[in-house]
Amino acid sequence: MTFRIPEVGHQLPRRGNRFSAFVGRAALRLAGWRFAGDVPDLPKVVFIVAPHTSNWDFIVGVAGMFALGLRITFLGKASLFRWPLGPVMRWLGGFPVDRSAAHNVVDQTVDLVRRSRHIALGLAPEGTRRKRARWRTGFHYVAAGAGVPIVPVALDYGTRTIRFFGAHTPGPTPEADLAVLGRLFDARMARHPSQY
């Protein structure tokens, strides 16, 4: 199995240096992970990353982010941004949210994307590691509200692959996006298939 690093274009927000890229790539290689697909070169994008059934998803995602030299902005529950984790979470690209005010979170996130010159926003469409009957629809409202494409990314534990799919223009309704994007993922990809 070859370890190919997808090219990351100049429009995407970047982070790190050769050393951080080396550490991220070494961590993925040691754990047996690889990349598949291409990373679309877009100045603003919403990455939806699934399945999300384990805390390990975050570790794999951070290693992938450093390996690619990508600056990903992600939302996290506000409690994760308290001392001592807070400074680290912000440095990694975290943006604290109060999950009790769902609509306000969408509005704030749309505003964040609109105000940014370059942003790669990473969201877990399930919104939790627990099993849900269907994805939450916030990713659709953020992408549609900010007028940016959605790029699905699978953390496929079955093949240990971080898989990038092509860019998707938000549809007219959340249901339209769920129908198209949901088909790209299945329980066999999850670290804990029974939770997806």
C-alpha positions in Angstrom: 0.0 0.0 0.0 1.5 3.3 -1.0 1.4 6.4 1.1 0.4 9.3 -1.2 0.0 12.8 0.1 -2.7 14.7 -1.9 -1.7 18.0 -3.2 -3.1 21.0 -1.2 -3.6 24.0 -3.4 -2.8 27.6 -2.6 -6.4 28.8 -2.0 -6.9 26.6 1.1 -5.8 27.9 4.5 -2.4 26.4 5.5 -0.6 25.7 8.7 2.6 24.2 10.1 6.0 23.6 8.6 8.1 20.7 7.3 8.5 19.3 10.8 4.8 19.3 11.7 4.0 17.7 8.3 6.6 15.1 9.0 5.1 14.3 12.5 1.6 14.1 11.0 2.7 11.8 8.2 4.7 9.6 10.5 1.8 9.2 12.9 -0.5 8.2 10.1 2.0 5.8 8.6 2.7 4.2 12.0 -1.0 3.7 12.6 -1.4 2.3 9.1 -3.5 5.1 7.7 -3.4 6.6 4.2 -5.1 9.2 2.0 -7.4 8.6 -1.0 -8.9 11.2 -3.3 -8.0 14.8 -4.0 -8.4 17.8 -1.8 -10.4 20.5 -3.8 -8.5 23.8 -3.9 -11.2 26.2 -2.6 -10.8 29.4 -0.7 -13.9 28.6 1.5 -15.2 25.1 2.1 -17.2 23.0 4.6 -15.6 19.6 5.2 -18.1 17.1 6.6 -16.2 14.4 8.3 -17.9 11.1 9.1 -18.5 8.5 10.6 -17.9 10.0 14.1 -18.2 7.3 16.7 -15.0 7.6 18.7 -12.6 10.1 20.3 -9.9 8.6 18.1 -11.6 10.4 15.1 -10.2 13.7 16.5 -6.7 12.2 16.8 -6.8 10.8 13.2 -8.2 14.1 12.0 -5.5 16.2 13.6 -2.7 13.9 12.3 -4.2 14.2 8.8 -4.5 18.0 9.1 -0.8 18.3 10.0 0.2 15.8 7.4 -1.5 17.9 4.7 -0.5 21.3 6.2 -4.1 22.3 6.3 -5.6 24.8 8.8 -9.0 23.4 9.7 -11.4 25.4 11.8 -13.7 23.2 13.8 -16.5 23.7 16.3 -16.3 22.2 19.8 -18.5 22.2 22.9 -17.6 25.1 25.1 -16.5 22.9 28.0 -13.5 21.7 25.9 -12.2 25.3 25.8 -11.7 25.7 29.5 -8.3 25.5 31.2 -6.1 23.5 30.6 -7.3 22.3 27.2 -8.6 25.6 26.0 -5.4 27.1 24.6 -4.5 23.9 22.8 -8.0 23.6 21.3 -7.8 27.1 20.0 -4.3 26.6 18.6 -5.5 23.5 16.8 -8.3 25.6 15.1 -11.2 25.1 17.5 -14.1 27.5 17.9 -16.2 27.1 21.0 -19.9 26.8 20.7 -22.8 26.6 23.2 -24.8 23.7 21.9 -27.9 24.7 23.8 -28.5 27.5 21.3 -28.5 25.6 18.0 -29.9 28.3 15.6 -27.5 30.9 17.1 -24.6 28.5 16.4 -25.6 28.2 12.8 -25.9 32.0 12.4 -22.5 32.6 14.2 -20.8 30.0 12.0 -22.3 31.4 8.8 -21.0 34.8 9.9 -17.6 33.3 10.6 -17.3 31.8 7.2 -18.5 35.0 5.4 -16.0 37.2 7.3 -13.1 34.8 6.5 -11.0 35.3 3.4 -9.9 31.7 3.5 -11.5 29.0 5.7 -11.8 25.3 5.8 -14.5 24.5 8.3 -14.6 20.9 9.6 -17.9 19.6 10.9 -19.1 16.1 12.0 -22.6 15.9 10.5 -23.8 13.5 13.3 -22.9 16.2 15.9 -22.2 13.5 18.5 -20.4 10.1 18.9 -23.7 8.5 20.0 -25.9 6.7 17.5 -28.4 9.0 15.7 -31.3 8.1 13.4 -30.0 10.7 10.9 -27.4 13.4 10.6 -28.0 16.9 11.9 -28.7 19.5 9.2 -26.5 22.3 10.5 -23.8 21.6 7.9 -26.3 22.3 5.1 -27.5 25.6 6.6 -23.9 26.8 7.2 -22.8 25.9 3.6 -25.9 27.2 2.0 -26.1 30.3 4.1 -22.4 31.2 3.5 -22.6 30.1 -0.2 -19.7 27.6 0.0 -19.4 24.0 -1.2 -19.4 20.9 0.9 -16.6 18.4 0.7 -17.4 15.0 2.3 -14.4 13.3 4.0 -14.6 9.7 5.3 -12.6 8.4 8.2 -12.7 4.8 7.0 -11.4 2.6 9.8 -12.2 -0.6 7.7 -9.4 0.3 5.2 -7.6 2.9 7.4 -8.2 5.6 4.8 -8.9 9.3 5.0 -11.0 9.6 1.9 -11.8 12.9 0.2 -14.8 13.0 -2.1 -15.5 15.7 -4.7 -17.0 19.1 -3.9 -20.8 19.3 -3.6 -22.9 22.4 -4.1 -25.5 22.6 -1.3 -28.9 21.5 -2.5 -32.2 23.4 -2.1 -33.1 21.5 1.2 -31.2 19.6 3.9 -33.0 16.5 2.8 -31.6 16.8 -0.7 -28.0 17.0 0.7 -28.6 14.1 3.2 -29.9 11.9 0.3 -26.8 12.5 -1.8 -24.0 12.8 0.8 -25.3 10.1 3.2 -24.8 7.4 0.5 -21.1 8.0 0.6 -20.8 6.6 4.1 -21.7 3.4 5.9 -21.3 1.7 9.2 -18.3 -0.4 8.0 -16.2 2.7 7.9 -16.8 3.6 11.6 -14.5 2.7 14.5 -17.6 1.5 16.3 -20.0 0.3 13.5 -22.9 -0.3 16.0 -22.8 3.4 16.9 -23.3 4.7 13.3 
